[in-house]
Amino acid sequence: MTKSERHNWIDSIENSAAVVSSKLGSAVVDSVFRRFGVNCVEDASDSILPDIFSEMYAYEADLK
């Protein structure tokens, strides 16, 4: 994964996390990160960024 790709994944996760946090609370966002063994998105390895995004976006999509 290039630095640009990683940056794009992190931006996407942070955007979804902001929506989820505003509607459901930060505890939900924190629980997603904990399930992947990280404290924040920056701690995540490249290989799990797509999985974190998928789960975070699923929460966001359920809000629509």
C-alpha positions as CSV (number, residue, x, y, z in Angstrom):
1,M,0.0,0.0,0.0
2,T,1.4,3.4,-0.9
3,K,1.4,6.3,1.5
4,S,-1.3,8.0,-0.6
5,E,-3.5,4.9,-0.4
6,R,-3.0,4.6,3.4
7,H,-3.8,8.3,3.8
8,N,-7.0,7.8,1.8
9,W,-8.1,4.8,3.9
10,I,-7.4,6.8,7.1
11,D,-9.4,9.8,5.8
12,S,-12.3,7.6,4.9
13,I,-12.3,5.9,8.3
14,E,-12.0,9.2,10.1
15,N,-14.9,10.6,8.1
16,S,-17.2,7.6,8.8
17,A,-16.0,7.6,12.5
18,A,-17.0,11.3,12.8
19,V,-20.6,10.5,11.6
20,V,-20.9,7.4,13.7
21,S,-19.6,9.2,16.8
22,S,-21.9,12.2,16.3
23,K,-25.0,9.9,16.0
24,L,-24.1,7.0,18.3
25,G,-21.3,8.2,20.5
26,S,-17.6,7.7,20.6
27,A,-17.9,4.4,22.5
28,V,-19.1,2.8,19.3
29,V,-16.1,4.1,17.3
30,D,-13.8,3.0,20.1
31,S,-15.3,-0.5,20.1
32,V,-14.6,-0.9,16.4
33,F,-11.0,0.0,16.9
34,R,-10.7,-2.3,19.9
35,R,-12.1,-5.3,17.9
36,F,-9.1,-4.7,15.5
37,G,-6.7,-4.4,18.4
38,V,-5.9,-0.7,17.9
39,N,-6.6,2.4,19.9
40,C,-6.9,4.7,16.9
41,V,-6.8,4.4,13.1
42,E,-3.2,5.6,12.9
43,D,-2.2,2.5,14.9
44,A,-3.7,0.1,12.4
45,S,-1.6,-1.8,10.0
46,D,-2.2,-1.4,6.3
47,S,-3.7,-4.8,6.0
48,I,-6.6,-4.1,8.4
49,L,-7.5,-0.6,7.2
50,P,-10.0,-1.9,4.6
51,D,-11.7,-4.1,7.3
52,I,-11.9,-1.2,9.8
53,F,-13.4,1.0,7.1
54,S,-16.0,-1.7,6.1
55,E,-17.2,-2.1,9.7
56,M,-17.2,1.7,10.4
57,Y,-19.1,2.4,7.1
58,A,-21.6,-0.3,8.0
59,Y,-22.5,1.6,11.1
60,E,-22.7,4.8,9.1
61,A,-24.9,3.3,6.4
62,D,-27.3,2.0,9.0
63,L,-27.8,5.6,10.1
64,K,-29.1,6.7,6.7
